[in-house]
Amino acid sequence: MTGVKKALTGIAGFDEITGGGLPAGRPTLVTGSAGSGKTLFGVEFLVRGARDHGEPGVLLAFEESASDLRDNVASLGFDLPRLEREGLMVVDAVRLDPSGIVMTGDFDLEGLFIRLGAAVDAVGAKRVVLDTIEVLFGALPDENVVRAELGRLFRWLRERGLTTVITGERGTGAGLTRFGIEEYVSDCVIVLDHRVEEELSTRRLRVVKYRGSLHGTNEYPFLITATGVVVVPITSLSLDYAASDERISSGVPELDQMLAGGFYRGTAVMVSGTAGTGKTTLAAIAVDAACARGERALFLSMEESPEQLMRNMRSVGLDLRRWVDEGLLRIASVRPTAFGFEEHLALMGQLVEQTDPSLVVLDAVASLGHTGPVRETATAVARDIDLMKRRGITTILTTLTHDQEHEASELHISSLVDSWLLVRNQRATASATGCCS
């Protein structure tokens, strides 16, 4: 038994939540309000297809000129003119002026069919984006005729096996679009949303319908970054990552003895305690031990600059700079209040991709609590942990507690980690959930 054939979009995170991309040879509706990222989604789908999967594409725009489209996406590294010169893409624009249209007889979209067909044949296109096709309803006089012709257009696209993205403006009522385009594009429907909550801009993506395929049904945060769209799954769709039997040293022999040899590789370790108990130092010692083994490490500090961190660690005999100079350690510092959770998750993904570490330190995750509600903070940390576990990366998270009598983290993330070290008065005690003995 075979399922729906799919076409990889190449959009980071999206192919994961859809189990392989968009339905191949079928139309997909991408709808959302103005500025939600519809056009960019379609353009990246074409660019990745042409550049990475050998599938040429056609971009037919009804609102923007071809030159404006080329300029608008150039800042994201999408070189449409180059793809056009290489015969991998056609960028065309159809401008419809309602004041210049006079209906004198039977009306159809045959001219559009001819124009689109010529573009498809010119490059042997496998992918098509129509942006934004709802302009036809506002520009042409008879809505019923337009509906009938759109139905014929979508059948035409299916018959030629073209994987198509149609963008549409979000409706104000119960409908997903203003003119009910979803009635014709029923194979896959994606809704993009751009909202502002507590003065933080947030983008969300939801797969409303995907005929013949399982898919993630949550609202997923997504970002428009310097390299395109990044969709951030809340967690992995399945808990199927591997569990290693290898133990790695914490860098503290006595602690390794307590843990029967150290941490299991690829697990999550939380180090909590009040201020000044040495949480960051314990994490830095583990980093030093990893680099001494010849492994790469990433240290993400949310409270100290790289220079301050390296200076402070020198006072306890740790020379982190040498590992930075040797290319084994990347220290990155960010203020959590400078961005939302989605930006944090995207940054983590980019840093991990660039560094390819075996050990990651997040110091201090409690600082994320300044960005939003506790529930959302815990969800962001859960996604961090999930990202690392899927890649077999050992993760050390430090978090501040304000009362030594309360061992539970304020972020309520103790159930997400495999090992929990509670630091008191410069002495560490270990509590285990499946990792330590």
Secondary structure, DSSP 8 states (H G I E B T S, - for coil): -----EE----BTHHHHTTSSEETTSEEEEEESTTSSHHHHHHHHHHHHHHHS---EEEEESSS-HHHHHHHHHTTT--HHHHHHTTSEEEEE----GGG----S----HHHHHHHHHHHHHHT-SEEEEETTTHHHHHSS-HHHHHHHHHHHHHHHHHTT-EEEEEEEB-SSSSSBTT-GGGT--SEEEEEEEEEETTEEEEEEEEEEETTS----S-EEEEEETTEEEE--SS-SS--------EE--S-HHHHHHTTSSEETT-EEEEEESTTSSHHHHHHHHHHHHHHTT--EEEEESSS-HHHHHHHHHTTT--HHHHHHTTSEEEEE--GGGS-HHHHHHHHHHHHHHH--SEEEEETGGGGGGTS-HHHHHHHHHHHHHHHHHTT-EEEEEEE-S-TT--S-TT--GGG-SEEEEEETTEEEEEESSS--
